[in-house]
Amino acid sequence: MRIALIAEGGYPYVDGDARLWCDRLVRGLGQHEFDIYALSRSERQEDEGWVPLPPQVSRVRTAPLWAGEDDYGRGGPKGPVGRAVAGDGWAYGRRARRRFAECYGELVAVLCAGGTGGPSGASEDTSATEADRFGNALYGLAELARDEGGLVGALRSESAVRALERACRARGALRPAREARVPDLLAFAAQLERALRPLSLDWYEDDDLGSADLCHAASGGSAALTGLLAQHFCGVPLLLTEYGVRLRTHYLAATESSPAVRSLLAAFHGRLAAETYARAALVTPGNAHARRWQERCGADRAKLRTVYPGMDASRFAEVGEAQECADPDTLVWVGRVEPAKDLVSLLHAFAEVRKEEPKTRLRIVGSPAGPEGDAYLGHCRALAAQLFPDEAEGPHTVGDNPVSFEEIGGPEIPTLADAYAAGAVVVLSSVVEGFPISLVEAMFCGRVTVSTDVGAVVEVIGGTGLVVPPRNPRALAEACVALLRDPERRERLGAAARARALELFTVEQNVAAFHGIYLEIVSRTPVRRVVLDEAGAPLPFAVPAEAHVPGRWTERSARLVARGGPGRPTGAPVRATALPATEAAR
């Protein structure tokens, strides 16, 4: 079958989010044909290029989410902007202006009225009515964008800001919306325009997304919106995968925006998530933690299929299968250094550990996450120097600090597997976590773990490690001491952890799960394609199941038409292209 894989800021870019699992999925399903639709987040990401693509990728189309209003439109970067002209005067006719005012006004009215698509104090009838209003307004804007060649200029116009202001000042609007000032209105209008940019793409034709048997959105937000529009215009079924729920990410983001902007953006992300969950054929959360968020946003439990991320276990096989034991007196922490990892609590917990086990050492392995991470790493280094002055075994030896800060790639830790092999116990001290990748990597290495009870930690480790409350250094220290003093328990739990990781979190199980889900969705989707004979009459039973399998032997002399679009023989390759009028030669 032909799969349209839609990614935002991810595959196939070199530094994209979710790049690894998308690449492993595509490579693992060589029997299917893939078209990649990529929404880039920055010019730097585009300049760094793509990862090598497997032969089953027939086409790649890209669109930027980072370009300014003067650089974006259906003509691609540096192209026309929805036929906008200077000031507030668009090239739209009177009827198009009226349609935009009605649809946009309805959309922002729903957002200002509050609600995130999940359970609230409102009745079910009221919630359903609001969801219908949001969907009707969204698809009305999409149809207008299709008719008029884009909406970027209109969404940034003075008329749009005035419509937003009227919605914020209307009776029943949220208190943060009522308190919004002009800078807040301008900031939210700009962010809403960016979020709605998929409406202005020309991907929703029968020879583009309409030619796919299934759209697979690799995340919520803009990728999911693109899949929704493909379903709306072409009837292509949508599969949504979320390893991180967009609404949760918004709540955890930095609080630089004003309360009004954050409240309105939360309402938009919530409403869009609810619409996506309602329209999608199936939704695949990456863990039970994400699943609870999806249910809170209105997802139907019958549509949910938990699919754990697939990780490459081979690079940890040597450490996991090694007979020799790691340093029994060393604790290891591995990850990105940032405030959410709560290394301060870890250092205070280690101070308690040293009182019980003076020979214990702590190795913190990781690089800072941006400027905020640099500042936090400096703070942690200063705290470690204060808590643990350099200690010397005798008067003629050089003092050494029991806490070390290291990065992967150095002489002592050349690879990620070596980081986990350096200690007997791996520690996770986070206060916020989604799917704890570092724990799975430690489990592949056969290491016992001590973790805080956040995110999907309990679901991942099962009963193969110890879990303590977050922000509780004493509990963290007691769990570490218990494992340091019991080598047999460490070995037993480490072996159980490795067996659990190999059963649940490998690439093979991830690929097999999605293969079954693809077949399930397509098997219950009505056939949208019609085969015509030489005279143009439809041929009954002319599209057998084997026609979905790419290959020369499946080609037919008859003409294949996708919902009345131009003919294209099955199995005919279409090489990489990009955004409208932007060739991406590979």
C-alpha positions in Angstrom: 0.0 0.0 0.0 1.0 3.6 -0.3 1.6 5.5 3.0 1.8 9.2 3.3 4.0 9.9 6.4 3.6 13.4 7.7 6.1 14.9 10.1 6.6 18.3 11.7 10.2 19.2 12.3 11.2 15.6 12.0 11.9 13.0 9.3 13.7 13.2 6.9 15.8 16.0 8.3 19.1 15.2 9.9 18.3 16.9 13.2 14.6 16.3 13.2 12.4 15.2 16.1 11.3 11.6 15.9 13.7 11.1 13.0 15.0 7.8 14.3 11.7 6.0 14.8 10.3 7.2 11.5 13.4 6.1 9.6 13.3 2.7 11.3 9.6 2.4 10.5 10.0 3.2 6.8 13.0 0.8 6.5 11.3 -1.9 8.4 8.2 -1.9 6.0 10.0 -2.4 2.7 6.9 -4.0 1.3 5.0 -0.7 1.3 5.6 2.5 -0.6 6.1 5.8 1.3 5.6 9.4 0.4 7.1 11.8 2.9 5.5 15.2 3.7 7.8 17.2 5.9 7.1 20.5 7.7 10.4 22.2 8.6 10.8 24.3 11.7 13.9 26.4 10.8 16.1 27.4 7.9 19.0 25.8 9.6 17.2 22.5 9.7 16.6 22.7 5.9 20.2 23.6 5.3 21.5 20.6 7.2 19.8 18.3 4.7 18.1 14.9 4.9 19.2 11.5 6.1 19.7 8.8 3.4 16.4 7.6 2.2 15.5 3.9 1.5 14.3 2.9 -2.0 10.7 2.5 -0.8 10.4 6.3 -0.4 8.9 7.5 -3.7 8.5 11.1 -3.0 9.4 13.9 -0.5 7.6 17.2 -0.3 8.6 19.9 2.1 7.1 23.1 3.4 8.5 25.6 5.9 6.8 26.6 9.1 9.5 29.2 9.9 9.2 31.6 7.0 7.8 35.1 7.5 4.5 36.2 5.9 6.3 37.7 3.0 8.2 34.5 2.3 5.4 31.9 2.4 2.5 30.8 0.3 1.4 28.3 -2.2 4.3 29.2 -4.3 6.7 28.1 -1.6 9.4 30.2 0.1 9.9 33.6 -1.4 6.7 33.0 -3.4 3.3 34.7 -3.3 1.5 34.9 0.0 -2.0 33.9 -0.6 -2.3 36.8 -3.1 -2.0 39.3 -0.2 -1.2 42.9 -1.0 -0.1 45.9 1.0 -2.0 46.9 4.1 -5.3 45.2 4.8 -6.3 45.1 1.2 -6.3 41.5 -0.1 -6.8 40.4 -3.6 -10.0 38.5 -2.5 -13.4 39.4 -3.8 -16.2 40.6 -1.6 -17.7 37.1 -1.2 -14.3 35.6 -0.2 -13.8 38.4 2.3 -17.2 37.6 3.8 -16.4 33.9 4.0 -13.2 34.6 5.7 -14.8 36.9 8.2 -17.5 34.4 9.1 -15.1 31.4 9.4 -12.3 33.1 11.2 -14.7 34.9 13.5 -16.4 31.7 14.4 -13.0 30.0 15.0 -11.7 32.6 17.4 -15.1 32.9 19.1 -14.9 29.2 20.0 -11.3 29.6 21.3 -12.2 32.6 23.4 -15.2 30.8 24.9 -12.7 28.4 26.5 -12.5 24.6 26.8 -9.8 22.3 25.5 -11.8 19.6 24.0 -11.7 17.4 27.1 -14.0 17.0 30.1 -15.1 20.3 31.6 -17.9 21.8 33.6 -20.0 22.2 30.4 -22.6 19.6 29.4 -21.9 17.0 26.7 -24.3 18.7 24.4 -22.6 22.1 24.8 -19.1 20.5 24.3 -20.3 18.7 21.2 -21.7 22.0 19.8 -18.5 23.8 20.4 -16.5 21.0 18.7 -18.8 21.2 15.7 -18.4 25.0 15.5 -14.6 24.6 15.7 -14.6 21.9 13.0 -16.9 23.8 10.7 -14.9 27.0 11.0 -11.6 25.2 10.4 -12.8 23.3 7.3 -14.4 26.5 6.0 -11.1 28.3 6.2 -9.4 25.3 4.5 -11.9 25.4 1.6 -11.4 29.2 1.2 -7.7 28.7 1.2 -8.0 26.1 -1.6 -10.3 28.4 -3.6 -8.2 31.5 -3.2 -4.7 30.2 -3.3 -3.8 30.5 0.4 -4.7 32.4 3.6 -1.4 33.6 5.1 -2.0 37.2 4.3 -5.6 37.1 5.5 -4.7 35.5 8.8 -2.1 38.2 9.5 -4.4 41.1 8.4 -5.9 43.9 10.5 -9.3 42.4 9.9 -8.2 39.1 11.6 -6.9 41.0 14.6 -10.1 43.0 14.9 -12.2 39.8 14.7 -10.0 38.3 17.5 -10.5 41.5 19.6 -14.3 41.3 19.2 -14.2 37.6 20.3 -12.1 38.4 23.3 -14.4 41.2 24.4 -17.6 39.2 23.8 -19.8 38.1 26.7 -18.8 34.7 28.1 -15.2 34.9 26.9 -12.4 33.6 29.2 -11.1 36.0 31.7 -7.5 35.9 30.3 -9.0 36.6 26.9 -11.0 39.5 28.2 -7.8 41.0 29.7 -5.8 40.6 26.5 -4.2 43.8 25.3 -3.2 44.8 21.7 0.3 43.2 22.0 -1.3 40.0 23.2 -3.8 40.0 20.3 -1.0 40.6 17.8 1.2 37.8 19.3 -1.7 35.3 19.3 -2.8 36.2 15.8 0.8 35.6 14.6 1.1 32.2 16.4 -2.4 31.1 15.1 -1.4 32.0 11.6 1.7 29.8 11.9 -0.4 26.9 13.3 -2.8 27.2 10.4 -0.2 27.4 7.6 -1.0 23.8 6.5 -4.3 25.2 5.2 -2.4 27.1 2.5 -0.5 24.2 1.1 -1.4 22.6 -2.3 -0.9 19.0 -1.1 -4.6 18.1 -1.0 -5.1 16.9 -4.6 -5.8 13.5 -6.0 -2.3 13.1 -7.3 -0.7 14.2 -4.0 -2.0 13.2 -0.5 -5.2 12.0 -2.3 -3.2 9.2 -4.0 -2.2 7.6 -0.6 -4.1 4.7 0.9 -3.4 6.0 4.4 -2.0 9.2 6.0 0.2 8.6 9.1 0.8 11.8 11.1 3.9 11.4 13.2 2.7 13.9 15.8 -0.1 16.2 16.7 -0.3 19.9 15.7 0.5 20.9 12.2 1.3 17.3 11.0 -2.1 16.1 12.3 -3.9 19.2 10.7 -2.3 18.2 7.4 -3.7 14.7 7.8 -7.1 16.1 8.7 -7.3 18.2 5.6 -6.3 15.2 3.4 -9.2 13.3 5.0 -11.5 16.2 4.5 -10.7 16.9 0.8 -9.7 13.4 -0.4 -11.2 10.9 2.1 -7.8 9.4 3.0 -8.0 7.7 6.4 -5.8 9.2 9.1 -3.6 7.4 11.7 -2.2 9.6 14.4 0.9 8.7 16.5 1.7 10.8 19.6 4.7 10.1 21.7 4.2 13.5 23.3 0.8 15.2 23.5 1.0 18.7 22.1 -1.3 20.2 24.7 0.9 18.8 27.5 4.0 20.2 25.7 2.3 23.6 25.6 1.6 23.6 29.3 5.2 22.6 30.1 6.8 25.2 27.7 8.5 28.3 29.0 6.2 31.0 30.4 7.4 33.8 28.3 4.1 34.5 26.8 1.4 36.4 28.6 -1.5 34.6 30.3 -3.9 35.6 27.6 -1.7 34.2 24.8 -1.1 31.0 26.7 -4.7 30.5 27.4 -5.8 31.0 23.8 -3.1 28.8 22.5 -4.1 26.1 25.0 -7.7 26.3 23.8 -6.5 26.0 20.1 -4.3 23.0 20.8 -7.0 21.3 22.8 -9.7 21.9 20.2 -7.4 20.7 17.4 -6.5 17.6 19.4 -10.2 16.8 20.0 -11.0 17.2 16.3 -8.1 15.0 15.3 -9.0 12.3 17.8 -12.6 12.3 16.5 -11.7 12.1 12.8 -8.7 9.7 13.0 -9.3 6.1 12.2 -6.9 5.1 15.0 -4.7 6.9 17.5 -1.5 5.3 18.8 -0.1 6.8 22.0 3.5 5.9 22.9 2.6 5.0 26.5 -0.2 5.0 29.1 0.8 8.5 30.3 0.2 9.9 26.8 -3.0 7.8 26.5 -4.4 9.4 29.7 -3.8 12.9 28.2 -5.5 11.9 25.0 -8.5 10.6 26.8 -8.6 13.8 28.8 -8.7 15.7 25.5 -11.7 13.6 24.2 -10.2 10.6 22.5 -12.4 7.5 22.2 -10.8 4.6 24.1 -12.0 2.2 21.3 -9.7 4.0 18.9 -6.5 4.0 21.0 -3.7 1.4 20.4 -0.6 1.8 22.6 2.6 1.3 20.5 5.8 1.7 22.4 8.7 3.5 20.6 11.1 1.1 18.9 14.7 1.4 19.9 17.8 -0.2 18.6 18.9 -2.8 21.1 21.9 -4.0 19.2 24.3 -1.2 20.2 23.7 -2.2 23.9 24.0 -5.9 23.3 27.7 -6.2 24.3 27.2 -4.5 27.6 23.9 -6.3 28.3 25.4 -9.7 27.6 28.7 -9.1 29.3 29.5 -11.4 32.3 31.8 -9.0 34.1 30.1 -6.7 36.6 30.4 -2.9 36.6 31.9 -0.9 39.4 29.7 -1.9 42.3 30.3 1.5 44.0 29.2 3.8 41.2 25.9 5.5 40.4 25.3 6.7 36.9 23.0 9.4 35.6 22.6 9.8 31.8 20.6 12.4 29.9 20.3 16.0 28.8 21.2 18.5 31.5 18.2 20.8 32.1 16.2 21.9 35.2 13.4 19.3 34.6 16.0 16.6 35.3 16.4 17.9 38.9 20.1 17.1 39.3 20.0 19.3 42.5 17.9 16.7 44.3 20.2 14.0 42.9 23.3 15.7 44.4 21.6 16.2 47.8 20.5 12.5 47.7 24.1 11.5 46.9 25.3 13.4 49.9 23.0 11.1 52.0 24.3 8.0 50.1 27.9 9.0 51.0 27.1 9.0 54.7 26.1 5.4 54.4 28.5 4.2 51.7 31.6 6.5 51.7 33.2 4.8 48.7 30.3 5.5 46.4 30.9 7.7 43.3 28.4 9.5 41.1 29.0 10.0 37.3 26.8 12.5 35.6 27.0 11.9 31.8 25.3 14.3 29.4 25.4 17.6 27.6 23.4 20.8 28.4 20.1 21.4 26.6 20.7 24.9 25.2 21.6 28.1 27.1 19.3 27.2 30.0 21.0 23.9 30.3 24.4 25.6 30.3 23.4 27.8 33.2 21.9 24.8 35.1 25.0 22.7 34.5 27.2 25.5 36.0 24.9 25.7 39.0 25.1 21.9 39.5 28.9 22.0 39.3 29.1 24.7 41.9 26.7 22.8 44.2 28.8 19.6 43.8 32.0 21.4 44.7 30.3 22.8 47.8 28.8 19.5 49.0 31.8 17.4 48.2 35.1 19.1 48.6 38.0 17.3 46.9 39.0 14.4 49.1 42.4 12.8 49.4 43.2 9.4 50.8 46.4 10.6 52.4 48.6 13.7 53.0 50.7 13.0 49.8 47.8 12.3 47.3 45.8 14.6 45.2 42.2 15.2 46.2 39.4 13.9 44.0 35.7 14.9 43.9 33.3 11.9 44.1 31.0 13.6 41.5 32.1 13.8 37.9 30.5 15.6 35.0 31.3 14.0 31.7 30.1 13.9 28.1 29.8 11.0 25.7 32.7 10.9 23.2 35.5 11.4 25.7 38.3 8.9 26.3 36.6 7.3 29.3 33.1 7.2 27.8 33.4 6.9 24.0 29.9 5.5 23.4 26.5 5.7 25.0 26.7 2.0 26.0 29.9 2.7 27.8 28.1 5.3 29.9 25.7 2.8 31.3 28.4 0.2 31.7 30.3 2.6 34.0 28.1 1.9 37.0 26.1 -0.7 38.8 22.9 1.5 39.3 21.4 4.0 36.9 19.5 6.9 38.5 16.7 9.0 37.1 15.8 12.1 39.2 13.4 14.0 36.9 10.4 16.0 38.0 8.9 16.0 34.5 9.3 13.2 32.0 7.4 11.7 29.1 8.7 8.4 27.8 12.0 7.8 29.7 14.4 6.8 26.9 17.4 6.6 29.2 15.7 4.0 31.4 15.0 1.8 28.4 18.7 2.1 27.3 19.8 1.2 30.9 17.4 -1.8 30.8 18.9 -3.0 27.4 22.3 -2.9 29.2 21.0 -5.0 32.1 21.3 -2.3 34.7 19.0 -1.9 37.7 17.4 1.5 38.0 16.2 3.9 40.7 13.7 6.4 39.3 11.3 9.1 40.3 7.6 8.4 39.7 6.9 10.7 36.8 5.5 10.3 33.3 5.6 6.7 32.0 8.4 5.6 34.4 6.4 2.9 36.2 4.9 1.6 33.0 8.4 1.3 31.4 10.3 -0.5 34.2 7.4 -2.6 35.5 8.8 -4.4 38.6 12.4 -4.4 37.4 13.6 -1.3 39.4 12.9 0.9 42.4 10.6 4.0 42.1 10.5 6.9 44.6 8.5 10.2 44.8 10.0 13.1 42.9 11.7 15.9 44.8 12.5 13.6 47.7 16.3 13.2 48.1 16.0 11.1 51.2 13.8 8.5 49.5 16.1 8.5 46.4 19.2 8.0 48.7 17.6 5.1 50.6 16.7 3.3 47.4 20.3 3.7 46.0 21.8 2.4 49.3 19.5 -0.6 49.3 20.7 -1.7 45.9 24.4 -0.8 46.5 24.3 -3.2 49.5 22.6 -6.1 47.7 24.6 -7.3 44.6 22.4 -10.3 44.1 19.2 -8.2 43.9 21.0 -5.9 41.5 21.8 -8.8 39.2 18.4 -10.3 39.4 16.5 -7.0 38.7 19.0 -6.1 35.9 18.4 -9.4 34.1 14.6 -8.9 34.4 14.9 -5.4 33.1 16.8 -6.5 30.0 14.3 -9.2 29.3 11.4 -6.7 29.6 13.1 -4.2 27.3 13.8 -6.8 24.6 10.2 -7.9 24.8 8.5 -4.5 24.6 10.8 -1.7 23.3 12.6 -3.0 20.2 12.4 -1.8 16.6 10.9 -5.2 15.6 7.9 -4.9 17.9 7.3 -1.3 16.8 7.4 -2.1 13.1 5.2 -5.2 13.5 2.6 -3.2 15.5 2.3 -0.5 12.8 2.2 -3.1 10.0 -0.8 -4.7 11.7 -2.4 -1.3 12.3 -2.0 -0.2 8.6 -3.7 -3.4 7.4 -6.5 -3.0 10.0 -7.2 0.6 8.8 -7.1 -0.1 5.1 -9.1 -3.3 5.4 -12.1 -1.4 6.8 -11.7 1.7 4.5 -14.0 1.9 1.4 -12.2 1.7 -1.9 -11.8 5.2 -3.2 -10.2 4.4 -6.6 -11.8 3.4 -9.8 -10.2 1.6 -12.8 -11.5 2.7 -16.2 -11.2 0.7 -19.4 -10.2 2.2 -22.8 -13.6 3.7 -23.3 -13.7 5.4 -19.9 -16.2 3.0 -18.3 -15.5 1.6 -14.8 -14.2 -2.0 -14.6 -15.8 -3.9 -11.6 -13.4 -6.0 -9.5 -10.4 -4.5 -11.4 -8.4 -3.5 -8.3 -7.4 -6.7 -6.5 -5.7 -6.7 -3.1 -2.4 -7.4 -4.8 -2.6 -4.0 -6.5 -1.5 -2.4 -3.3 1.8 -4.2 -3.5 4.5 -2.2 -5.4 6.2 -4.1 -8.2 6.3 -4.5 -12.0 4.1 -7.6 -11.9 1.2 -5.6 -10.5 1.0 -3.1 -13.3 -2.1 -3.1 -15.6 -2.8 -1.7 -19.0 -6.0 -0.1 -17.7 -6.0 3.4 -16.5 -6.1 4.1 -12.7 -8.0 7.2 -11.6 -8.0 8.5 -8.0 -11.3 10.2 -7.4 -11.4 11.6 -10.9 -7.8 12.8 -10.9 -5.2 12.2 -13.6 -4.2 8.6 -14.3 -1.0 7.0 -13.0 0.0 3.4 -13.3 0.3 1.6 -10.0 3.8 0.9 -9.0 5.1 3.9 -11.1 7.8 5.7 -9.1 7.6 9.4 -8.4 10.9 10.8 -7.4 11.6 13.3 -4.7 9.9 16.7 -5.1 9.4 19.5 -2.6 7.0 22.3 -1.8 5.1 23.7 -4.6 7.5 25.0 -7.2 10.5 23.9 -5.0 12.4 20.9 -6.4 14.3 18.9 -3.8 16.5 16.7 -5.9 18.0 13.8 -4.1 
